[in-house]
Amino acid sequence: MTSTQHALQPLVAAHASPWVAAIIIAAVVVLFVARVLYARSRGGGGDGARRIVRCGQGHLFTAVWVPGAVAFRLGGARLLRCPVGEHWSLVRPVNEADLTDEERRNLEEDESRAP
């Protein structure tokens, strides 16, 4: 047996056990469900509802915001394509109560032009 084969032997043995795979899959599922339930308890929706978001350049638009969804995240932000400025940016949810009247009007105009 070569030194490489000897070094890889524990890795191969660990991956050969179906119990290890089952435990890892179960843990991932439990963590996903816990995360979604936690987000819902904090008012995060979880229903795939459209949320008002703001990109890094300040553009407002709506996006489907699903807690626990597969997306590139950095804290409370997600990497999405901004349809207003036609660029990729980190976006964050916006509290609708914090919007000015002008921002609401601009958002409604942009949304009415969307396909």
N, CA, C and O atoms as a MOPAC input file, in Angstrom:
PM7 MOZYME 1SCF
protein

 N      0.85600 1    -1.17100 1     0.00000 1
 C      0.00000 1     0.00000 1     0.00000 1
 C      0.90400 1     1.23700 1     0.00000 1
 O      1.83900 1     1.33700 1     0.79500 1
 N      0.60700 1     2.18100 1    -0.91200 1
 C      1.40800 1     3.39900 1    -0.98100 1
 C      0.99500 1     4.34600 1     0.13400 1
 O     -0.02800 1     4.15200 1     0.79100 1
 N      1.80300 1     5.36600 1     0.33300 1
 C      1.48200 1     6.33300 1     1.39000 1
 C      0.19800 1     7.09800 1     1.07100 1
 O     -0.54900 1     7.45400 1     1.98300 1
 N     -0.06900 1     7.35500 1    -0.22100 1
 C     -1.30900 1     8.05400 1    -0.60000 1
 C     -2.52000 1     7.19000 1    -0.29600 1
 O     -3.51300 1     7.67700 1     0.24500 1
 N     -2.44600 1     5.91400 1    -0.64000 1
 C     -3.56500 1     5.00700 1    -0.35200 1
 C     -3.79100 1     4.90000 1     1.14700 1
 O     -4.93200 1     4.86400 1     1.60900 1
 N     -2.69200 1     4.84900 1     1.91200 1
 C     -2.80300 1     4.75900 1     3.36500 1
 C     -3.44500 1     6.03000 1     3.94000 1
 O     -4.23900 1     5.94800 1     4.87700 1
 N     -3.11000 1     7.19300 1     3.39100 1
 C     -3.65500 1     8.46400 1     3.87600 1
 C     -5.13500 1     8.59900 1     3.54300 1
 O     -5.88600 1     9.20800 1     4.30500 1
 N     -5.56700 1     8.03300 1     2.40300 1
 C     -6.96100 1     8.15900 1     1.98500 1
 C     -7.86600 1     7.09600 1     2.59300 1
 O     -9.08800 1     7.22400 1     2.51400 1
 N     -7.32300 1     6.08200 1     3.18000 1
 C     -8.11900 1     4.98300 1     3.71900 1
 C     -9.17600 1     5.44000 1     4.73000 1
 O    -10.31600 1     4.99000 1     4.62000 1
 N     -8.87300 1     6.31100 1     5.71600 1
 C     -9.92000 1     6.75500 1     6.65000 1
 C    -11.03200 1     7.54500 1     5.96500 1
 O    -12.19200 1     7.44800 1     6.36700 1
 N    -10.69600 1     8.32700 1     4.93400 1
 C    -11.71500 1     9.10300 1     4.23000 1
 C    -12.67100 1     8.20100 1     3.47800 1
 O    -13.88300 1     8.41800 1     3.49600 1
 N    -12.13300 1     7.19400 1     2.81700 1
 C    -12.96800 1     6.25600 1     2.07700 1
 C    -13.86100 1     5.48800 1     3.03600 1
 O    -15.04000 1     5.28600 1     2.74400 1
 N    -13.33100 1     5.05600 1     4.16700 1
 C    -14.11400 1     4.30100 1     5.14600 1
 C    -15.24100 1     5.15100 1     5.71300 1
 O    -16.34200 1     4.64400 1     5.93000 1
 N    -14.98800 1     6.44000 1     5.95800 1
 C    -16.01900 1     7.31100 1     6.52300 1
 C    -17.15200 1     7.52700 1     5.53400 1
 O    -18.31400 1     7.59800 1     5.93500 1
 N    -16.83700 1     7.63400 1     4.25200 1
 C    -17.87100 1     7.87900 1     3.24500 1
 C    -18.61900 1     6.61000 1     2.86200 1
 O    -19.68200 1     6.67800 1     2.24500 1
 N    -18.07300 1     5.46000 1     3.22000 1
 C    -18.70500 1     4.20500 1     2.84400 1
 C    -19.90800 1     3.88100 1     3.72300 1
 O    -20.74100 1     3.06300 1     3.33400 1
 N    -20.02100 1     4.49500 1     4.89000 1
 C    -21.09700 1     4.17000 1     5.80900 1
 C    -22.38800 1     4.90100 1     5.43500 1
 O    -22.40300 1     6.13100 1     5.39300 1
 N    -23.46200 1     4.17200 1     5.16400 1
 C    -24.73100 1     4.83100 1     4.85100 1
 C    -25.32200 1     5.56400 1     6.05800 1
 O    -26.10700 1     6.49900 1     5.90000 1
 N    -24.94300 1     5.13600 1     7.25300 1
 C    -25.44500 1     5.80600 1     8.45500 1
 C    -24.90200 1     7.22300 1     8.55700 1
 O    -25.61900 1     8.13800 1     8.96000 1
 N    -23.64500 1     7.40500 1     8.19700 1
 C    -23.05300 1     8.74500 1     8.23900 1
 C    -23.78700 1     9.66300 1     7.27400 1
 O    -24.11600 1    10.79800 1     7.61800 1
 N    -24.04100 1     9.17800 1     6.07900 1
 C    -24.76500 1     9.97000 1     5.08800 1
 C    -26.17500 1    10.30000 1     5.57000 1
 O    -26.63700 1    11.42800 1     5.40400 1
 N    -26.85400 1     9.33200 1     6.15900 1
 C    -28.21300 1     9.56200 1     6.65300 1
 C    -28.23100 1    10.58800 1     7.78000 1
 O    -29.13000 1    11.42700 1     7.83800 1
 N    -27.25400 1    10.52800 1     8.66900 1
 C    -27.18700 1    11.49100 1     9.77800 1
 C    -26.91800 1    12.88900 1     9.25500 1
 O    -27.51700 1    13.85200 1     9.73400 1
 N    -26.02400 1    13.02100 1     8.27500 1
 C    -25.71900 1    14.33400 1     7.69900 1
 C    -26.94300 1    14.91000 1     7.00100 1
 O    -27.24600 1    16.09100 1     7.17200 1
 N    -27.65000 1    14.10600 1     6.22200 1
 C    -28.84900 1    14.57000 1     5.52200 1
 C    -29.92100 1    14.98700 1     6.52700 1
 O    -30.55400 1    16.02900 1     6.35800 1
 N    -30.13000 1    14.18900 1     7.56100 1
 C    -31.12900 1    14.52400 1     8.58500 1
 C    -30.76700 1    15.82600 1     9.28600 1
 O    -31.65100 1    16.63900 1     9.56000 1
 N    -29.49500 1    16.04300 1     9.58300 1
 C    -29.06600 1    17.27600 1    10.24800 1
 C    -29.29800 1    18.49100 1     9.36500 1
 O    -29.72900 1    19.53800 1     9.84700 1
 N    -29.01600 1    18.35800 1     8.07700 1
 C    -29.23800 1    19.47200 1     7.14700 1
 C    -30.72300 1    19.80700 1     7.06900 1
 O    -31.09200 1    20.98100 1     7.08100 1
 N    -31.57100 1    18.79600 1     6.99000 1
 C    -33.02400 1    19.02800 1     6.92300 1
 C    -33.52100 1    19.70500 1     8.20000 1
 O    -34.29900 1    20.65600 1     8.13600 1
 N    -33.07800 1    19.22200 1     9.34600 1
 C    -33.49900 1    19.80500 1    10.62400 1
 C    -33.05200 1    21.26600 1    10.72000 1
 O    -33.82900 1    22.11600 1    11.15400 1
 N    -31.81800 1    21.56700 1    10.32300 1
 C    -31.33600 1    22.94500 1    10.36900 1
 C    -32.11400 1    23.84900 1     9.41200 1
 O    -32.41400 1    24.99400 1     9.75200 1
 N    -32.44200 1    23.35000 1     8.22400 1
 C    -33.22000 1    24.12900 1     7.26300 1
 C    -34.60500 1    24.45000 1     7.81800 1
 O    -35.05000 1    25.59600 1     7.76000 1
 N    -35.27800 1    23.44900 1     8.35000 1
 C    -36.62600 1    23.65500 1     8.90700 1
 C    -36.56100 1    24.61900 1    10.09000 1
 O    -37.40800 1    25.50400 1    10.21200 1
 N    -35.57000 1    24.45700 1    10.95700 1
 C    -35.43800 1    25.35600 1    12.11000 1
 C    -35.20900 1    26.79200 1    11.65800 1
 O    -35.75300 1    27.72500 1    12.24900 1
 N    -34.41800 1    26.97100 1    10.62800 1
 C    -34.14700 1    28.32200 1    10.13400 1
 C    -35.40500 1    28.96900 1     9.55600 1
 O    -35.67600 1    30.14000 1     9.82000 1
 N    -36.16300 1    28.22600 1     8.78100 1
 C    -37.40100 1    28.75700 1     8.21100 1
 C    -38.39000 1    29.10900 1     9.31900 1
 O    -39.01400 1    30.16900 1     9.27600 1
 N    -38.54000 1    28.23300 1    10.30800 1
 C    -39.46500 1    28.50500 1    11.41400 1
 C    -39.01500 1    29.72500 1    12.21200 1
 O    -39.84700 1    30.52700 1    12.63600 1
 N    -37.71200 1    29.87100 1    12.41800 1
 C    -37.18900 1    31.04300 1    13.13500 1
 C    -37.48200 1    32.32000 1    12.34400 1
 O    -37.89600 1    33.32500 1    12.92100 1
 N    -37.27000 1    32.28400 1    11.03600 1
 C    -37.53100 1    33.47100 1    10.20900 1
 C    -39.01400 1    33.83100 1    10.23800 1
 O    -39.36200 1    35.01000 1    10.29400 1
 N    -39.87900 1    32.84000 1    10.20000 1
 C    -41.32600 1    33.11600 1    10.25400 1
 C    -41.71400 1    33.71600 1    11.60400 1
 O    -42.57400 1    34.59400 1    11.67000 1
 N    -41.08400 1    33.24600 1    12.67300 1
 C    -41.43000 1    33.76500 1    14.00100 1
 C    -41.00400 1    35.21900 1    14.15500 1
 O    -41.53800 1    35.93500 1    15.00200 1
 N    -40.05200 1    35.65900 1    13.34700 1
 C    -39.58800 1    37.05100 1    13.40200 1
 C    -40.24700 1    37.90400 1    12.32800 1
 O    -39.79300 1    39.01300 1    12.04800 1
 N    -41.30900 1    37.39500 1    11.73100 1
 C    -42.03400 1    38.17800 1    10.72700 1
 C    -41.41400 1    38.11000 1     9.35100 1
 O    -41.66600 1    38.97900 1     8.51600 1
 N    -40.61300 1    37.10300 1     9.09900 1
 C    -39.94000 1    36.98800 1     7.81300 1
 C    -40.80100 1    36.40700 1     6.72500 1
 O    -40.32600 1    36.22300 1     5.60400 1
 N    -42.03000 1    36.11600 1     7.00900 1
 C    -42.91800 1    35.59500 1     5.98200 1
 C    -42.71200 1    34.10700 1     5.79800 1
 O    -43.34900 1    33.30000 1     6.47400 1
 N    -41.83500 1    33.74300 1     4.89500 1
 C    -41.59700 1    32.34200 1     4.62300 1
 C    -42.54900 1    31.78500 1     3.59700 1
 O    -42.48100 1    30.60200 1     3.26100 1
 N    -43.44000 1    32.62000 1     3.09200 1
 C    -44.42500 1    32.16700 1     2.13800 1
 C    -44.03300 1    32.51300 1     0.71000 1
 O    -44.80900 1    32.28900 1    -0.21800 1
 N    -42.84100 1    33.05400 1     0.52700 1
 C    -42.41900 1    33.43700 1    -0.80700 1
 C    -43.06100 1    34.73400 1    -1.26100 1
 O    -43.11200 1    35.01100 1    -2.45900 1
 N    -43.54700 1    35.52300 1    -0.33400 1
 C    -44.20100 1    36.78000 1    -0.67300 1
 C    -43.19200 1    37.76400 1    -1.25000 1
 O    -41.99500 1    37.68200 1    -0.97700 1
 N    -43.69000 1    38.67500 1    -2.03500 1
 C    -42.83000 1    39.72000 1    -2.59700 1
 C    -42.56500 1    40.76100 1    -1.51700 1
 O    -43.47800 1    41.20000 1    -0.81800 1
 N    -41.32600 1    41.13900 1    -1.39800 1
 C    -40.89300 1    42.14000 1    -0.41900 1
 C    -40.25600 1    43.30300 1    -1.15200 1
 O    -39.66400 1    43.12900 1    -2.21800 1
 N    -40.37800 1    44.48100 1    -0.58300 1
 C    -39.69800 1    45.64600 1    -1.13200 1
 C    -38.25200 1    45.57400 1    -0.67600 1
 O    -37.97400 1    45.39600 1     0.51000 1
 N    -37.32800 1    45.71400 1    -1.62500 1
 C    -35.90800 1    45.65600 1    -1.32900 1
 C    -35.20900 1    46.86000 1    -1.94400 1
 O    -35.71800 1    47.49100 1    -2.87100 1
 N    -34.02200 1    47.16600 1    -1.40200 1
 C    -33.22100 1    48.26900 1    -1.91600 1
 C    -31.84100 1    47.72800 1    -2.25500 1
 O    -31.22300 1    47.03100 1    -1.45000 1
 N    -31.35800 1    48.05400 1    -3.46000 1
 C    -30.03700 1    47.59900 1    -3.86000 1
 C    -28.97500 1    48.53900 1    -3.28700 1
 O    -29.30100 1    49.54300 1    -2.65500 1
 N    -27.72200 1    48.21000 1    -3.51100 1
 C    -26.61500 1    49.00300 1    -2.99600 1
 C    -26.54900 1    50.40600 1    -3.58500 1
 O    -25.95500 1    51.30200 1    -2.98500 1
 N    -27.15900 1    50.60800 1    -4.76500 1
 C    -27.16900 1    51.92900 1    -5.38000 1
 C    -28.42300 1    52.72700 1    -5.02000 1
 O    -28.61100 1    53.84500 1    -5.49900 1
 N    -29.28400 1    52.14400 1    -4.16800 1
 C    -30.46200 1    52.86100 1    -3.68600 1
 C    -31.74000 1    52.62200 1    -4.46400 1
 O    -32.77500 1    53.19700 1    -4.12500 1
 N    -31.70200 1    51.78600 1    -5.50500 1
 C    -32.91000 1    51.50500 1    -6.27800 1
 C    -33.87000 1    50.64100 1    -5.46800 1
 O    -33.45100 1    49.73300 1    -4.75000 1
 N    -35.15300 1    50.93200 1    -5.59300 1
 C    -36.19300 1    50.13900 1    -4.92800 1
 C    -36.88800 1    49.25100 1    -5.94400 1
 O    -37.17200 1    49.67700 1    -7.06300 1
 N    -37.16200 1    48.00900 1    -5.54600 1
 C    -37.93900 1    47.09300 1    -6.37400 1
 C    -38.46200 1    45.98500 1    -5.47500 1
 O    -38.08000 1    45.89700 1    -4.30800 1
 N    -39.32700 1    45.14500 1    -6.00700 1
 C    -39.83700 1    44.02700 1    -5.22000 1
 C    -39.16100 1    42.74800 1    -5.69100 1
 O    -38.80100 1    42.60400 1    -6.85900 1
 N    -39.00100 1    41.83300 1    -4.75500 1
 C    -38.38400 1    40.54200 1    -5.05200 1
 C    -39.03500 1    39.49400 1    -4.16900 1
 O    -39.50400 1    39.79300 1    -3.07100 1
 N    -39.05800 1    38.26800 1    -4.65800 1
 C    -39.54800 1    37.15800 1    -3.84500 1
 C    -38.49200 1    36.89400 1    -2.78400 1
 O    -37.32500 1    36.66300 1    -3.10200 1
 N    -38.90300 1    36.92700 1    -1.52800 1
 C    -37.97200 1    36.79700 1    -0.40300 1
 C    -38.39100 1    35.59300 1     0.41800 1
 O    -39.33600 1    35.68100 1     1.20200 1
 N    -37.70900 1    34.47600 1     0.25300 1
 C    -38.04000 1    33.24000 1     0.96200 1
 C    -36.94300 1    32.95000 1     1.97800 1
 O    -35.80400 1    32.69000 1     1.59000 1
 N    -37.25900 1    32.98900 1     3.26700 1
 C    -36.23900 1    32.63800 1     4.25900 1
 C    -35.76600 1    31.21100 1     4.05000 1
 O    -36.56600 1    30.30200 1     3.83100 1
 N    -34.47200 1    31.03000 1     4.12100 1
 C    -33.90400 1    29.70400 1     3.95300 1
 C    -33.73200 1    29.29700 1     2.50800 1
 O    -33.28700 1    28.18300 1     2.23200 1
 N    -34.07700 1    30.17700 1     1.57100 1
 C    -33.92700 1    29.82800 1     0.16500 1
 C    -32.45300 1    29.79200 1    -0.20600 1
 O    -31.61100 1    30.42400 1     0.43300 1
 N    -32.17100 1    29.04700 1    -1.24100 1
 C    -30.79900 1    28.98000 1    -1.72000 1
 C    -30.48000 1    30.28300 1    -2.43400 1
 O    -31.02600 1    30.57300 1    -3.49900 1
 N    -29.60700 1    31.04900 1    -1.84600 1
 C    -29.18700 1    32.32600 1    -2.42700 1
 C    -27.88800 1    32.72000 1    -1.76300 1
 O    -27.58600 1    32.28600 1    -0.65100 1
 N    -27.13000 1    33.53700 1    -2.44500 1
 C    -25.89900 1    34.03000 1    -1.83700 1
 C    -26.28000 1    35.11900 1    -0.84800 1
 O    -26.87000 1    36.13000 1    -1.22700 1
 N    -25.94200 1    34.91200 1     0.42500 1
 C    -26.31600 1    35.85500 1     1.47400 1
 C    -25.07800 1    36.40000 1     2.15400 1
 O    -24.05100 1    35.72800 1     2.25200 1
 N    -25.19700 1    37.63600 1     2.62200 1
 C    -24.17000 1    38.24200 1     3.44200 1
 C    -24.91300 1    39.00000 1     4.53000 1
 O    -25.34900 1    40.13300 1     4.32300 1
 N    -25.05400 1    38.36900 1     5.69100 1
 C    -25.87100 1    38.96800 1     6.74500 1
 C    -27.32300 1    38.95600 1     6.32400 1
 O    -27.84600 1    37.91800 1     5.91900 1
 N    -27.98000 1    40.10100 1     6.41500 1
 C    -29.38800 1    40.20800 1     6.02000 1
 C    -29.57100 1    40.55000 1     4.56100 1
 O    -30.69500 1    40.79600 1     4.12500 1
 N    -28.49300 1    40.57300 1     3.79000 1
 C    -28.56400 1    40.94100 1     2.37600 1
 C    -28.46400 1    39.69600 1     1.49900 1
 O    -27.99600 1    38.64300 1     1.93200 1
 N    -28.91400 1    39.84400 1     0.26100 1
 C    -28.79900 1    38.77600 1    -0.72900 1
 C    -28.29700 1    39.36700 1    -2.03100 1
 O    -28.55500 1    40.52800 1    -2.34700 1
 N    -27.58700 1    38.56200 1    -2.76900 1
 C    -27.11100 1    38.98300 1    -4.07300 1
 C    -28.20100 1    38.71600 1    -5.09200 1
 O    -28.54800 1    37.56500 1    -5.35500 1
 N    -28.74200 1    39.78900 1    -5.67000 1
 C    -29.80700 1    39.68800 1    -6.67200 1
 C    -29.52600 1    40.66500 1    -7.81200 1
 O    -28.73300 1    41.59500 1    -7.66900 1
 N    -30.17900 1    40.44200 1    -8.92400 1
 C    -30.08400 1    41.36900 1   -10.04300 1
 C    -31.10300 1    42.47900 1    -9.83700 1
 O    -32.28600 1    42.21700 1    -9.61900 1
 N    -30.63300 1    43.72400 1    -9.90800 1
 C    -31.50400 1    44.88700 1    -9.76800 1
 C    -32.11000 1    45.18700 1   -11.14000 1
 O    -31.38400 1    45.50900 1   -12.08100 1
 N    -33.44300 1    45.08100 1   -11.25900 1
 C    -34.06700 1    45.34600 1   -12.56000 1
 C    -34.13200 1    46.83800 1   -12.89300 1
 O    -34.31400 1    47.20400 1   -14.05400 1
 N    -33.98800 1    47.68800 1   -11.89800 1
 C    -34.05800 1    49.13000 1   -12.13600 1
 C    -32.75400 1    49.62000 1   -12.76800 1
 O    -32.77000 1    50.28700 1   -13.80200 1
 N    -31.63300 1    49.28600 1   -12.14100 1
 C    -30.33500 1    49.72500 1   -12.64300 1
 C    -29.65100 1    48.70500 1   -13.52800 1
 O    -28.56000 1    48.95600 1   -14.04000 1
 N    -30.28900 1    47.54400 1   -13.71500 1
 C    -29.76500 1    46.45500 1   -14.53400 1
 C    -28.33000 1    46.08900 1   -14.14600 1
 O    -27.42600 1    46.08600 1   -14.98200 1
 N    -28.14300 1    45.78300 1   -12.86500 1
 C    -26.84300 1    45.38100 1   -12.34200 1
 C    -27.05900 1    44.38800 1   -11.21100 1
 O    -28.16400 1    44.26700 1   -10.68000 1
 N    -25.99100 1    43.67500 1   -10.84300 1
 C    -26.03400 1    42.76200 1    -9.70500 1
 C    -25.61200 1    43.52400 1    -8.46700 1
 O    -24.66200 1    44.30600 1    -8.50600 1
 N    -26.32400 1    43.29600 1    -7.35400 1
 C    -26.01500 1    44.02900 1    -6.13400 1
 C    -26.52000 1    43.26100 1    -4.91900 1
 O    -27.41000 1    42.41800 1    -5.02700 1
 N    -25.93900 1    43.56500 1    -3.76200 1
 C    -26.49800 1    43.06500 1    -2.51300 1
 C    -27.72800 1    43.89300 1    -2.20500 1
 O    -27.66300 1    45.12200 1    -2.21200 1
 N    -28.84800 1    43.24200 1    -1.93400 1
 C    -30.08600 1    43.94800 1    -1.63300 1
 C    -30.53800 1    43.59000 1    -0.22900 1
 O    -30.23700 1    42.51500 1     0.28900 1
 N    -31.26600 1    44.51600 1     0.37100 1
 C    -31.79500 1    44.32000 1     1.72900 1
 C    -33.28600 1    44.64000 1     1.73200 1
 O    -33.73100 1    45.52600 1     1.00200 1
 N    -34.06000 1    43.92600 1     2.54800 1
 C    -35.49200 1    44.24700 1     2.66400 1
 C    -35.67400 1    45.64300 1     3.25900 1
 O    -34.87200 1    46.10400 1     4.07100 1
 N    -36.74600 1    46.29600 1     2.83200 1
 C    -37.05400 1    47.64600 1     3.30300 1
 C    -38.39600 1    47.59900 1     4.03000 1
 O    -39.33800 1    46.95300 1     3.57200 1
 N    -38.47000 1    48.28100 1     5.14900 1
 C    -39.73600 1    48.41100 1     5.86100 1
 C    -40.59100 1    49.41400 1     5.10000 1
 O    -40.18100 1    50.55800 1     4.90300 1
 N    -41.76600 1    48.99600 1     4.67400 1
 C    -42.62800 1    49.85300 1     3.85700 1
 C    -42.98600 1    51.14700 1     4.57400 1
 O    -43.17500 1    52.17500 1     3.92300 1
 N    -43.08400 1    51.12100 1     5.88400 1
 C    -43.43500 1    52.32000 1     6.65100 1
 C    -42.33000 1    53.37800 1     6.58700 1
 O    -42.59100 1    54.56000 1     6.81200 1
 N    -41.09800 1    52.96100 1     6.28100 1
 C    -39.98000 1    53.89600 1     6.21300 1
 C    -39.84700 1    54.58500 1     4.86300 1
 O    -39.00900 1    55.47300 1     4.71200 1
 N    -40.65600 1    54.19700 1     3.87300 1
 C    -40.56500 1    54.79400 1     2.54600 1
 C    -41.22000 1    56.17300 1     2.51600 1
 O    -42.23200 1    56.41200 1     3.17500 1
 N    -40.63100 1    57.06200 1     1.74900 1
 C    -41.24800 1    58.37800 1     1.55200 1
 C    -42.35900 1    58.24300 1     0.51600 1
 O    -42.43700 1    57.23500 1    -0.18700 1
 N    -43.21900 1    59.26000 1     0.41900 1
 C    -44.29100 1    59.23000 1    -0.58000 1
 C    -43.71500 1    59.14900 1    -1.99300 1
 O    -44.25300 1    58.44500 1    -2.84800 1
 N    -42.62700 1    59.86500 1    -2.23300 1
 C    -41.99500 1    59.85300 1    -3.55700 1
 C    -41.45200 1    58.45800 1    -3.87700 1
 O    -41.59800 1    57.98000 1    -5.00200 1
 N    -40.82800 1    57.80600 1    -2.89600 1
 C    -40.30800 1    56.45400 1    -3.11800 1
 C    -41.44500 1    55.47400 1    -3.41500 1
 O    -41.29600 1    54.58500 1    -4.25300 1
 N    -42.57600 1    55.63500 1    -2.73100 1
 C    -43.73600 1    54.76800 1    -2.99300 1
 C    -44.24700 1    54.96600 1    -4.41400 1
 O    -44.53500 1    53.99500 1    -5.11400 1
 N    -44.36200 1    56.23200 1    -4.84600 1
 C    -44.83300 1    56.52600 1    -6.20500 1
 C    -43.87900 1    55.94100 1    -7.24500 1
 O    -44.31400 1    55.31200 1    -8.21000 1
 N    -42.57500 1    56.15200 1    -7.04200 1
 C    -41.59300 1    55.62000 1    -7.99400 1
 C    -41.64500 1    54.09900 1    -8.05700 1
 O    -41.53100 1    53.51400 1    -9.13400 1
 N    -41.81300 1    53.46900 1    -6.91900 1
 C    -41.90600 1    52.01000 1    -6.86900 1
 C    -43.13800 1    51.52800 1    -7.62000 1
 O    -43.06700 1    50.56900 1    -8.38800 1
 N    -44.27000 1    52.19400 1    -7.39600 1
 C    -45.50700 1    51.80500 1    -8.09800 1
 C    -45.36700 1    51.99000 1    -9.59400 1
 O    -45.83800 1    51.15200 1   -10.36300 1
 N    -44.72200 1    53.08400 1   -10.03300 1
 C    -44.51900 1    53.31500 1   -11.47500 1
 C    -43.62800 1    52.23100 1   -12.06700 1
 O    -43.92400 1    51.69500 1   -13.13500 1
 N    -42.53700 1    51.90700 1   -11.37800 1
 C    -41.62100 1    50.87400 1   -11.87200 1
 C    -42.31300 1    49.51600 1   -11.94700 1
 O    -42.13100 1    48.76800 1   -12.90800 1
 N    -43.10900 1    49.20500 1   -10.92300 1
 C    -43.80000 1    47.90500 1   -10.88900 1
 C    -44.86900 1    47.82100 1   -11.98300 1
 O    -45.11200 1    46.74200 1   -12.52300 1
 N    -45.51100 1    48.95000 1   -12.31500 1
 C    -46.55000 1    48.92400 1   -13.34100 1
 C    -45.95300 1    48.70400 1   -14.73500 1
 O    -46.62900 1    48.20000 1   -15.63100 1
 N    -44.67900 1    49.08600 1   -14.91100 1
 C    -44.01200 1    48.88200 1   -16.20100 1
 C    -43.40400 1    47.49300 1   -16.31300 1
 O    -43.04800 1    47.06400 1   -17.41000 1
 N    -43.27900 1    46.79200 1   -15.20900 1
 C    -42.66200 1    45.45800 1   -15.24000 1
 C    -43.56300 1    44.48500 1   -15.99500 1
 O    -44.78900 1    44.58500 1   -15.94000 1
 N    -42.93500 1    43.53400 1   -16.70500 1
 C    -43.74100 1    42.55700 1   -17.47400 1
 C    -44.55500 1    41.63500 1   -16.59500 1
 O    -45.27200 1    40.77200 1   -17.10300 1

